[in-house]
Amino acid sequence: MIARKSALIVGTQFFTRFLGWIGLVILAKLWGGFAPEAMGIIGFAMAFLALFNIIADLGFSHAHIKRVSEGKDLGTCISTFASIKVILTGLMVLLVFIAIYIWKNLLHRNFYDATTESVIVVFIVYYVFLNLRQISVITFQGKKEIAKRQLVITFEGIIKVPLTVLVALAGVSAVTVSISPAFDWPIFLQPFQQFLASHAVGSLAMTYVFGAMVTLFVGMRLLRKYPWKKPSWELFKSYFHFALPVMLVSLMSIISLNIDKVMIGYFWTSVEVGYYFTVQQIVQIFIILSAAVGTVLFPTLSEYHSSKNFERIKQTTHLTERYISMVLIPPIVIVILFAKPVINIMLNSAFLPASSVLVILTIYALIYGLRIPYYSLISGMNKPGIAAKIGIAICATNIILNSLFIPECGLLSSFGISGPTGAAIATVLSSLVGLIGFQYTARKLTGIRLFQSHTPRHVLAGLVMAVVLYYSSFVVSVDRWYQLLGYSLYGLGIYLLVLFALKEFKKHDLNFFLNMLHPKEMFDYVKSELKEK
């Protein structure tokens, strides 16, 4: 069931990312050279506020998943968690406005080139909706009701992407940029079109707000069938004791994920932020699988730990690591080999300076995926304090390396590495610190064997695939999407043949994937969960 639920997450996330990619492509094609700057302003605002949004969670989401998965009274858990989220979200908003007031009125400073105050304010509203949505999403995750969780999250893309296309079609009418609308709007809609064009980036930011708002309503509607009881002070203390060490993990994780974009915006401009932020959206496609597995794996291992089934914990962790490695390597090889065609096809030539960033971040995606099973093992065994220490090491490494690699005259600038490329290298190295830390800790806790033969075999198969595709590309170049798709399928066939020759891909693996993706089985699972009272 872990596999099917993970597959459901991957499927819905791919659908959402595909929708997002369509919106991004249309925006990139219609706005041309202005697209990196616009996406940079959006990316900086989201990253900047994400650092404040740490306050809105502080590890309580992990605590809620833990207590719900342990079978605590659901009604009391929901009401207690909801009270915590509302209070912390209000505190986050208050602190953001205090920070803006101090920045403008006491320090007499303006916002940097990478963003504008109006976009910051819009994303404050976005994060409010996003935080309140977590009440339903995290509850469903704790209950392992993944169909409901994904239904809520998927609505964000369904609402946001059409609105993004609408904004892109309106064109841009700013002081320094003028882009004509894609077509002549009807006379009665022209005032609306002119408003969108004159507030292009702000309108783009509002698409995120509407998407998050709808998901909040969908989530609360699904949650209305669940019991709501009076919040419990005793349960709050239980949440707090679990969240306290996880708090550091959450804080460090969010800082690590966002500090790079904030620092790029500080040392460079919105254009460089746009390169990095947009390429990250492509890499997120690879991270979907790992995040999906982690979403289901944490409450599952927590359940095994409650029943003291340590052998099952080790078996599940090993199997998860094997399949993550097996699935991630082929698409990563494709992106590394064809980084520039991928950017040209998925975005436009204005983003080509970010091709090296894309290559480096795909390596990060593999490292991130390999560390997910071990992080889930540690958290599921109720050792959040240990995970927190590793999180601090990751974050500290990331901040130090970013400060060394991002500036124009940084440590690696003599090698042509700075800005977005420097941030990408810092991300890879700090993630590697995390992988080593989580694996070593998991071994100390359970005695789990770390160095298996599976991943090296996958890497070897990936290298053979890369060599064959590299020389094949001299015969047929990759300029169109269908050529890229053809090379991907060709490469996948080579990869599987090598794995078969190495006895790493067997009949039971094929049956595993076929069963996991079986349409009828998946439909029956989703239907049964959504009908569940």
Secondary structure, DSSP 8 states (H G I E B T S, - for coil): -HHHHHHHHHHHHHHHHHHHHHHHHHHHHHHGGGHHHHHHHHHHHHHHHHHHHGGGTTTHHHHHHHHHHTT--HHHHHHHHHHHHHHHHHHHHHHHHHHHHIIIIIS-----TT--HHHHHHHHHHHHHHHHHHHHHHHHHHTT-HHHHHHHHHHHHHHHHHHHHHHHHT-EE-SS-EE--SS---GGGHHHHHHHHHTHHHHHHHHHHHHHHHHHHHHHHHHTTS------HHHHHHHHHHHHHHHHHHHHHHHHHHHHHHHHHHHS-HHHHHHHHHHHHHHHHHHHHHHHHHHHHHHHHHHHHHTT-HHHHHHHHHHHHHHHHHHHHHHHHHHHHTHHHHHHHHS-GGGGGGHHHHHHHHHHHHHHHHHHHHHHHHHHTT-HHHHHHHHHHHHHHHHHHHHHHSSTT-TTGGGT--HHHHHHHHHHHHHHHHHHHHHHHHHHHH------SHHHHHHHHHHHHHHHHHHHTTTS---SHHHHHHHHHHHHHHHHHHHHHTT-S-HHHHHHHHHHT-HHHHHHHHHHHHH--
